[in-house]
Amino acid sequence: MQEELQVEELAETIREHLNTRQELAELKASEKISGVIAGMLSGLLVMTLLFITFLFFSIAAAKYICYLKNDPWSGFAIVGGINFAIALVVLVFRKRWLSFPIRNRIIRQMFKQE
């Protein structure tokens, strides 16, 4: 009788331990995922602000070139060509400059020890 009670207590303790370990694993996973998502969202916000800033500077530069050349469209064509060249360079080097660093940062965030 005493041994059956001890076996039941041991089984219950093991169940509680396994449930606790499962909860801990779920909490750690949710912490990692929320950290990655928060990092991605903050990066997206910064990139959006940088894009808007770049857009306004491009328009200002185009207007200034139009003023200097006394032509209403040449500045926009010149700035558009420069922006197109920048876009081509980014397109060519996107894996090295964007994909790999972003992937590595996400992996480091996921496996970061605290």
Summary of the structure (lengths in Angstrom):
residues: 114
radius of gyration: 28.3
end to end distance: 46.4
largest distance: 102.3
contacts: 246
relative contact order: 0.07
helix: 91%
strand: 0%
